[in-house]
Amino acid sequence: MAPLTLPGRGTPRECARAASAFPERDNRSRPAAIDAEETMTEPAVTFYWRPGCPFCTSLRARLQRLGIELDERNIWQDEEAARAVRAANRGNETVPTVMVGSTPLTNPSPKQVLRAARAQYPGAYPGADEAPAEGQGTGRDSWLLVLLPAVAIILLWLVLAVARPEATFHLAPLLTAGIPAWIASRPGGSAERAFIVASAAAGGAITIIAATFLEQLGMLAGPALLGLPNAWTEAVILALAGSVLSGLLGVWRSRA
């Protein structure tokens, strides 16, 4: 008598033969995207920039020294990138803006980028801590960025004083002393508080030196405000006021 078989089923021997024709599925057949996602140890870092931005150039170099791979997007050539930057900055096209995974950072320091990366992937960039500490090798660039505008104002002040030595340019010392800390505290908190305070002190110091130089040349002969004895005294007081106010405002601005 032939073995009894149910509709849609075969004999045990036929079932075994059929099973051998379909080997067990292994991990090699899994989609590559799933494997890549599970083995990823570093988040995607998108770097938004524009030509002529010195802060972009400085931050890019510092991140690359840490071994962080950047997906660079020029917001002047990529409208989608420009929209992403505006969405992250309340409608402003502020650069550099760095997207670490899903976290946007405006004008960040390298430490902030690493912190955001490791918050998402604790093992990200293990060798970055062995890189030069923040500020080493790039401190000179940072000081140039904050002091060059002050030097430019001093040069303009000098030209005006030569042209009109009898006049007193009351805003010159205030602006010269205040601009370094204001630049150092650009939005996003990319500068440490100590650097902002040091920039304010440096602005005040070079302003007083410039005022003393002009006084020695006889180019601060104009009238002083508020009954002060001379224009040099006024310049020193304004320089100190500009330094203190810009330092305080700069610290507040960097944390906003």
Disulfide bonds with the S-S distance in Angstrom:
none
